[in-house]
Amino acid sequence: MNKLLRPYRPRRMAIDMTEQEVADLVANSPDCLTGDLTGRRPEFSLKLAGKNLTLRSDDGPTIKYSFIDRHKLIWDSGEGEREEYYEAFQIDKSIFLVAYLIKDSRPATSVTAVLDIEMNLMTLIISTMGTPLAARYVGQKIYHGVIESEGTRYSLAWRHHPTRELVGGSMGWSYRDDICSQHIYGSPYSIAWVILNGPGTGLLGTAPCKYYKINDHVYLYSWVETFGSGQQGVVLMNLHLMHDVGTFYGITHGQRFEFYAYGARGYNLGSYNTKDLFKW
């Protein structure tokens, strides 16, 4: 049988776990911040170091951030200050992706934030291990709002917002010389991907997905593999640079817990005109 045509049954590859088993795996994963797809990740950014920002969600938390240096973050959501290791990446002139795992949280909780420090807008993706479907699945809440800092003004109306501008499009992403995949933005609510080369060549997956417009050439999207391992993927892509940065969070089919930032070079694989055929 042609290996490229072998059946792919991701749910059968996922081992059922209890909440305690997930917590134990998280606690015994000191290398969770590393992963296989970091080769084309942007360099860590220093440009947030020394800044004090307040992220105020329209319908969620308000969090005060003090970026002490390249990787030290002090944050407070009203329950006292916490210190975390964080990573920040610049994807556009004033747009950054910030990622951190909340130390000793249970259920384990990660934060991936998109910050536009010129427009003073932000999007927060707060993700926790465990959903009503499975203890290993990632649950996420996404909040939009503004960034407040001393002496700055922010928009009362404009926000990062859902978009269908990507629908019908397709992008190739080259993570390493030997790993490349295709992302297909088939509807406003879903994504499909095909592994073009590397481990798993020829396999295809699909998942519910949420898409957001950050500016006229930067887009954010996120999915959770609810029919497979339950992992979350986040992509923040710049279509002028044809490059992205993102995070993977959750437990792999190989039973590895991870939360790490990755990056890839992108190229256009064509599109078809379907975005106006869908209704919200």
Buried (B, 14 or more C-beta within 10 A) or exposed (E): EEEEEEEBEBEEEBEEBEBEBBBEBBEEBEEBBEBBBBBBBBEEBEEBBEBEBBBBBEEBBBBBBBBBEBBEBBBBEEEEEBEBEBBBBBBBEBBBBBBBBBEEEBBBBBBBBBBBBEBBBBBBBBBBBBBEEBBBBBBBEBBBBBBBEEEEEBEEEEBBEBBBEBBBBBBBBBBBEEBBBBBBBBBBBBBBBBBBBBEBBBBEBBBBBBBBBBBEEBBBBBBBBBBBBBBBBBBBBBBEBBBBBBBBBBBBBEEBBBBBBBBBBBEEBEBEEBBEEEEE
